[in-house]
Amino acid sequence: METKATSNTSPYGSSAMGDGGTINKATTGAHAAVDKAASAADDAARKVKPAIERVAAYAHQAVDKAADVASPAADCIGDKGKDLKATQQKLMDDTCAYVKANPLKSVAIALAAGFLLSRII
């Protein structure tokens, strides 16, 4: 007569015999559920990855376009800033030269401007 020995061990190493048999079955079922969920998550990640890469590529293109548009504007603003600084320096030099050439007239203009501003404010 041939007897067949059965093993009641789970793939995770615990024996399913004795008082802990129900717990071991539940543990085995929980492990199987976790494995299934992990497998589903891996599958979902593999399916979503190309879409994420496309979105990232579109985002990079948008940033590149924005940089291409902003670069000439920044250069223009930088050039205008230099022009304004040069104009400011020229006006300051011209004003200093005028005050040195006409000191009394400059004081009279300053007094008149101060009087008018005090009346307005």
VEXRODREN-851969 format. One record per residue: x, y, z of N, C-alpha, C, O in turn. Coordinates in steps of 0.02 Angstrom, whole numbers, padded with zeros to 5 digits, always signed. Example, Ala and Ser with C-alpha at 12.3 -4.5 7.8 and 13.67 -1.06 7.14 Angstrom:
residues 2
+00660-00284+00390+00615-00225+00390+00660-00165+00390+00712-00166+00423;+00642-00112+00354+00684-00053+00357+00645+00002+00394+00670+00057+00402;
This chain:
residues 121
+00041-00058+00000+00000+00000+00000+00043+00062+00000+00093+00067+00037;+00024+00108-00042+00065+00168-00050+00033+00225-00012-00027+00239-00021;+00070+00258+00028+00044+00316+00064+00075+00378+00035+00134+00381+00018;+00034+00427+00031+00057+00490+00003+00064+00540+00059+00016+00554+00095;+00123+00566+00067+00134+00616+00119+00118+00684+00091+00141+00703+00037;+00078+00721+00128+00061+00789+00107+00095+00838+00153+00101+00827+00213;+00116+00890+00125+00149+00943+00164+00102+01001+00169+00074+01024+00119;+00093+01026+00227+00049+01082+00239+00089+01146+00252+00071+01186+00296;+00142+01155+00215+00182+01216+00224+00165+01265+00170+00152+01247+00112;+00164+01328+00188+00149+01380+00140+00213+01399+00103+00268+01381+00126;+00208+01434+00047+00268+01453+00012+00309+01503+00052+00365+01519+00032;+00283+01529+00107+00319+01578+00147+00350+01548+00209+00375+01584+00252;+00349+01480+00213+00390+01447+00262+00354+01424+00325+00385+01387+00362;+00294+01443+00341+00261+01424+00403+00222+01360+00392+00196+01348+00337;+00217+01319+00442+00179+01257+00439+00106+01273+00450+00089+01315+00491;+00062+01238+00413-00010+01250+00419-00043+01198+00463-00104+01192+00462;-00004+01161+00502-00033+01109+00543-00044+01136+00613-00015+01185+00634;-00088+01101+00650-00098+01117+00719-00146+01175+00728-00186+01190+00684;-00142+01206+00787-00188+01260+00804-00179+01321+00760-00227+01358+00749;-00120+01332+00733-00108+01390+00691-00127+01380+00619-00110+01422+00578;-00160+01325+00602-00177+01310+00533-00220+01364+00501-00209+01383+00444;-00269+01389+00537-00313+01441+00510-00275+01505+00500-00283+01540+00450;-00233+01521+00547-00192+01582+00541-00145+01577+00482-00135+01625+00445;-00115+01517+00474-00068+01508+00418-00104+01512+00351-00077+01540+00303;-00165+01485+00348-00203+01491+00286-00219+01564+00271-00216+01586+00214;-00237+01600+00323-00253+01672+00314-00190+01710+00293-00193+01754+00251;-00135+01692+00324-00072+01725+00307-00053+01711+00235-00032+01756+00198;-00060+01648+00214-00045+01630+00145-00091+01667+00097-00068+01692+00045;-00155+01672+00115-00202+01710+00073-00183+01784+00069-00188+01815+00016;-00163+01812+00126-00143+01882+00127-00081+01894+00085-00076+01943+00048;-00033+01848+00091+00028+01854+00050+00011+01850-00025+00038+01888-00065;-00034+01805-00042-00055+01799-00112-00088+01863-00136-00077+01885-00192;-00130+01893-00093-00164+01955-00111-00113+02012-00121-00119+02051-00167;-00064+02015-00076-00012+02066-00082+00028+02056-00146+00042+02104-00182;+00046+01994-00161+00083+01979-00223+00042+02000-00284+00069+02028-00332;-00023+01985-00282-00067+02002-00338-00071+02078-00346-00068+02104-00402;-00078+02114-00290-00082+02187-00293-00016+02216-00319-00017+02263-00359;+00039+02189-00296+00104+02213-00319+00113+02201-00394+00139+02243-00430;+00090+02142-00417+00094+02127-00488+00051+02175-00528+00071+02197-00582;-00010+02190-00503-00054+02237-00537-00023+02306-00539-00029+02341-00589;+00009+02326-00484+00041+02392-00482+00099+02395-00532+00108+02446-00566;+00137+02341-00536+00192+02339-00584+00166+02344-00656+00194+02381-00697;+00112+02308-00670+00082+02311-00737+00057+02381-00753+00068+02407-00808;+00024+02411-00704-00001+02480-00714+00056+02528-00725+00051+02573-00768;+00110+02521-00688+00168+02565-00695+00198+02558-00765+00218+02607-00796;+00203+02496-00789+00231+02484-00856+00186+02515-00910+00211+02541-00960;+00120+02513-00900+00074+02541-00949+00074+02617-00947+00065+02649-00999;+00084+02647-00890+00081+02719-00882+00147+02753-00901+00148+02811-00919;+00201+02717-00896+00267+02746-00907+00273+02781-00975+00300+02837-00976;+00251+02753-01031+00257+02789-01095+00217+02855-01095+00240+02904-01124;+00159+02855-01064+00119+02917-01061+00156+02970-01020+00157+03028-01039;+00185+02949-00965+00222+02996-00923+00282+03023-00961+00297+03083-00957;+00316+02981-00999+00373+03004-01038+00352+03053-01092+00387+03101-01106;+00293+03041-01123+00268+03089-01173+00252+03156-01142+00269+03208-01169;+00219+03154-01084+00202+03216-01050+00266+03254-01030+00269+03315-01037;+00315+03218-01006+00379+03249-00988+00412+03280-01049+00440+03335-01045;+00409+03246-01106+00439+03273-01167+00402+03337-01188+00434+03386-01208;+00335+03337-01184+00296+03397-01200+00314+03454-01153+00319+03512-01174;+00323+03438-01089+00340+03490-01040+00409+03519-01056+00419+03579-01051;+00456+03476-01075+00523+03501-01093+00520+03546-01155+00553+03597-01158;+00479+03526-01203+00471+03567-01263+00440+03635-01245+00462+03686-01272;+00391+03636-01201+00360+03698-01180+00410+03744-01145+00412+03804-01157;+00451+03714-01103+00502+03754-01068+00553+03781-01118+00574+03839-01112;+00573+03741-01167+00620+03764-01217+00591+03821-01258+00626+03870-01273;+00527+03815-01277+00495+03870-01314+00491+03933-01273+00504+03988-01299;+00473+03926-01210+00469+03985-01166+00538+04017-01159+00544+04079-01159;+00589+03977-01153+00657+04004-01147+00678+04038-01212+00711+04090-01210;+00658+04009-01269+00675+04040-01333+00641+04108-01341+00670+04154-01370;+00580+04114-01315+00544+04177-01320+00571+04227-01270+00578+04286-01285;+00587+04204-01210+00610+04249-01156+00680+04275-01168+00697+04330-01146;+00722+04236-01200+00792+04256-01209+00799+04321-01248+00834+04366-01225;+00766+04329-01307+00772+04393-01341+00742+04451-01301+00767+04507-01303;+00687+04437-01265+00657+04490-01224+00705+04512-01169+00712+04572-01156;+00737+04464-01138+00786+04481-01086+00845+04520-01115+00869+04568-01084;+00867+04500-01174+00922+04537-01206+00900+04609-01221+00938+04656-01211;+00838+04617-01246+00812+04683-01262+00808+04727-01200+00827+04785-01200;+00782+04697-01146+00776+04735-01083+00845+04754-01057+00855+04809-01032;+00893+04709-01063+00961+04724-01042+00990+04781-01083+01023+04826-01056;+00978+04780-01149+01003+04834-01191+00969+04900-01174+01002+04952-01172;+00903+04898-01163+00867+04959-01145+00891+04986-01078+00896+05047-01069;+00906+04941-01032+00933+04962-00967+00999+04998-00974+01011+05049-00941;+01042+04973-01018+01106+05006-01030+01095+05074-01062+01128+05123-01045;+01047+05078-01110+01031+05141-01142+01005+05192-01092+01024+05250-01093;+00960+05169-01048+00933+05214-00997+00987+05238-00949+00987+05296-00928;+01031+05194-00930+01086+05213-00886+01131+05266-00919+01152+05314-00887;+01144+05256-00983+01185+05305-01020+01148+05372-01025+01179+05425-01019;+01082+05371-01037+01043+05432-01041+01042+05468-00974+01047+05529-00971;+01034+05430-00920+01035+05459-00853+01102+05494-00840+01104+05550-00814;+01155+05461-00857+01222+05490-00845+01231+05553-00886+01260+05602-00862;+01207+05553-00948+01212+05612-00991+01172+05671-00963+01196+05727-00962;+01110+05657-00940+01070+05710-00910+01103+05738-00847+01102+05798-00835;+01131+05694-00806+01165+05717-00745+01225+05760-00762+01236+05812-00731;+01264+05740-00811+01323+05779-00832+01301+05847-00860+01332+05898-00844;+01247+05847-00901+01222+05910-00930+01196+05957-00876+01207+06017-00879;+01161+05929-00827+01134+05969-00772+01191+05999-00730+01189+06058-00713;+01240+05959-00715+01298+05984-00677+01333+06040-00715+01353+06091-00685;+01341+06032-00779+01374+06083-00820+01332+06147-00821+01360+06202-00818;+01266+06141-00825+01222+06200-00826+01224+06237-00760+01228+06298-00759;+01223+06199-00704+01226+06231-00638+01292+06267-00628+01294+06321-00599;+01347+06237-00652+01413+06270-00646+01416+06333-00689+01447+06382-00670;+01384+06331-00747+01385+06389-00792+01338+06445-00768+01352+06504-00778;+01281+06427-00738+01230+06475-00717+01207+06462-00645+01152+06438-00636;+01248+06476-00596+01230+06459-00527+01170+06498-00500+01126+06468-00468;+01165+06564-00512+01110+06604-00486+01044+06585-00520+00993+06579-00487;+01047+06575-00584+00987+06555-00621+00963+06486-00597+00902+06475-00593;+01008+06442-00583+00991+06375-00559+00957+06378-00491+00909+06341-00479;+00981+06421-00446+00951+06429-00380+00881+06457-00388+00834+06435-00354;+00872+06507-00432+00805+06537-00443+00757+06485-00471+00699+06483-00450;+00778+06443-00516+00736+06390-00544+00717+06340-00490+00659+06319-00486;+00764+06323-00447+00751+06275-00393+00700+06304-00343+00656+06268-00319;+00707+06369-00327+00659+06401-00281+00589+06402-00312+00540+06387-00278;+00584+06420-00375+00519+06422-00408+00487+06353-00411+00428+06346-00399;+00526+06303-00427+00500+06234-00430+00477+06212-00361+00425+06180-00355;+00515+06228-00309+00496+06210-00241+00432+06244-00220+00389+06213-00188;+00425+06309-00237+00364+06346-00219+00303+06316-00254+00251+06308-00223;+00309+06299-00319+00254+06270-00356+00235+06201-00329+00175+06185-00323;+00283+06162-00314+00269+06095-00286+00236+06100-00217+00192+06059-00201;+00256+06149-00176+00224+06156-00110+00151+06177-00117+00110+06158-00076;+00134+06216-00169+00065+06238-00180+00023+06180-00207-00037+06175-00192;+00052+06137-00247+00015+06080-00276+00002+06027-00223-00052+05999-00220;+00051+06015-00181+00044+05963-00130+00013+05994-00070+00001+05960-00020;
